[in-house]
Each structure stands twice: as C-alpha cells, then as structure tokens.
Amino acid sequence: MNVGDLFWVEFPAGAGRAQAGRRPAIVAQATTASASLPALLLVPLTTQLDALRFPGTVLVEPSPANGLRRPSVALVFQLAAVDKRFLGSRLGRVSDAVMAGIWSALDEVMGR
C-alpha cells in the first residue's frame, strides 16, 4: 500500500457525522509505516459534491487510473485511522495533483 492508493473500505459505524459503511478511501500513510502498523490513515470519499463547501475537501474526478466512476469529494477533515481488516479491493491511484490538494487541505484544517 502506497500513499495515494485508492481502496474500497468498510468504515465502522462512528459517532456523529463520521463516514461509515463501504466507500472508497485514499491511503494517506507512508508505505514504511503501513508495513508495520495494524491500522491505516485513510481519507474517505463521498459522491455528495455539496461537501465541497466545507474546508478540508478536495474534488477527485473519475479517471482510468483511480478507478472511480463518479466525481467524488475527498473528506480530508475526516482523516481516520482504520484497522487493515476493513480494507477491501484496490480501485487504483489518485494523481499527484490530487495528493497535493490533500496535503494542502490537511495543512489548512490543522492550522499549519
């Protein structure tokens, strides 16, 4: 697993407005950490484009490389640590431009 890989993930039911259920998510954790940790840092996606009104979001357009069928919003502000057992099949990989947007959005929500 590499940063920017896109997987189907079964997010466990959380509290409040946290994303739950089966949905695509982007790996946001270094490969070296992924090899030795039981959980992954993931950015969940939604197809609810109105989520772009929130800070800490990035538009991800479908492409053959990422395997998405619909435009989606990366919910960077909902970065989650998820047990690897909830990881499903790999869809593809997001572009370097999308990852740059994710890092920028993460800096924004963390006040960096």
C-alpha positions as CSV (number, residue, x, y, z in Angstrom):
1,M,0.0,0.0,0.0
2,N,1.3,3.4,-1.0
3,V,0.3,7.0,-0.4
4,G,-2.4,7.8,-2.9
5,D,-3.7,4.3,-3.4
6,L,-7.5,4.1,-3.5
7,F,-9.3,1.2,-1.9
8,W,-12.8,0.2,-1.0
9,V,-13.1,0.4,2.8
10,E,-15.8,-0.8,5.2
11,F,-15.7,2.1,7.7
12,P,-17.1,1.0,11.0
13,A,-20.0,3.0,12.4
14,G,-18.7,6.0,14.1
15,A,-20.1,8.9,16.1
16,G,-21.9,11.8,14.7
17,R,-21.2,12.8,11.1
18,A,-18.2,10.5,10.6
19,Q,-18.4,8.5,7.3
20,A,-19.5,4.9,7.8
21,G,-20.1,1.9,5.5
22,R,-18.5,0.8,2.3
23,R,-16.8,3.6,0.4
24,P,-13.6,4.5,-1.4
25,A,-10.8,5.9,0.6
26,I,-7.3,7.3,-0.2
27,V,-4.3,6.0,1.7
28,A,-2.5,8.9,3.4
29,Q,0.2,6.9,5.3
30,A,3.8,6.2,4.3
31,T,4.4,2.7,2.9
32,T,7.1,2.0,5.6
33,A,4.5,2.8,8.4
34,S,1.8,0.8,6.6
35,A,4.0,-2.3,6.7
36,S,4.4,-2.3,10.5
37,L,1.2,-0.8,11.8
38,P,-2.1,-2.6,12.2
39,A,-4.1,0.5,11.1
40,L,-4.1,2.8,8.1
41,L,-4.6,6.6,7.9
42,L,-7.3,7.0,5.3
43,V,-9.2,9.9,3.7
44,P,-12.8,8.8,3.0
45,L,-14.6,9.9,-0.2
46,T,-18.2,10.8,-0.8
47,T,-20.1,11.4,-4.0
48,Q,-22.1,14.2,-2.3
49,L,-20.5,17.1,-4.2
50,D,-22.1,19.7,-1.9
51,A,-19.5,18.6,0.7
52,L,-17.0,20.9,-1.2
53,R,-18.5,23.8,0.7
54,F,-16.5,22.6,3.8
55,P,-12.8,23.4,4.3
56,G,-10.6,20.4,4.1
57,T,-12.1,18.9,1.0
58,V,-10.7,18.1,-2.5
59,L,-12.6,17.2,-5.7
60,V,-11.5,13.9,-7.2
61,E,-12.6,13.4,-10.8
62,P,-13.0,9.9,-12.1
63,S,-10.2,8.5,-14.3
64,P,-9.0,5.1,-15.5
65,A,-6.0,5.5,-13.1
66,N,-8.1,5.9,-10.0
67,G,-11.0,3.6,-10.9
68,L,-13.7,5.9,-9.7
69,R,-17.0,6.0,-11.8
70,R,-18.3,9.3,-10.3
71,P,-16.9,12.6,-9.3
72,S,-16.1,12.4,-5.6
73,V,-15.0,14.6,-2.7
74,A,-12.1,13.6,-0.5
75,L,-13.1,14.5,3.1
76,V,-9.6,15.3,4.4
77,F,-11.2,16.8,7.5
78,Q,-12.4,13.2,8.3
79,L,-9.0,11.6,8.1
80,A,-9.4,8.3,10.0
81,A,-7.2,5.5,11.4
82,V,-8.9,2.3,10.3
83,D,-7.9,-1.3,11.0
84,K,-6.5,-3.0,7.9
85,R,-9.1,-5.7,8.3
86,F,-11.7,-3.3,6.9
87,L,-9.7,-2.8,3.7
88,G,-11.3,-4.2,0.6
89,S,-10.1,-4.3,-3.0
90,R,-7.8,-1.7,-4.6
91,L,-9.5,0.7,-7.1
92,G,-6.4,2.5,-8.4
93,R,-4.3,5.5,-7.5
94,V,-5.1,9.2,-7.4
95,S,-3.0,11.7,-9.3
96,D,-0.1,13.6,-7.8
97,A,-2.2,16.8,-8.2
98,V,-5.0,15.3,-6.0
99,M,-2.5,14.3,-3.4
100,A,-1.0,17.8,-3.4
101,G,-4.5,19.1,-2.8
102,I,-5.0,16.6,0.1
103,W,-1.8,17.7,1.8
104,S,-2.8,21.3,1.4
105,A,-6.2,20.7,2.8
106,L,-4.7,18.8,5.7
107,D,-2.4,21.7,6.4
108,E,-5.4,24.0,6.3
109,V,-7.5,22.1,8.8
110,M,-4.5,21.5,11.1
111,G,-3.6,25.2,11.0
112,R,-0.1,24.6,9.5
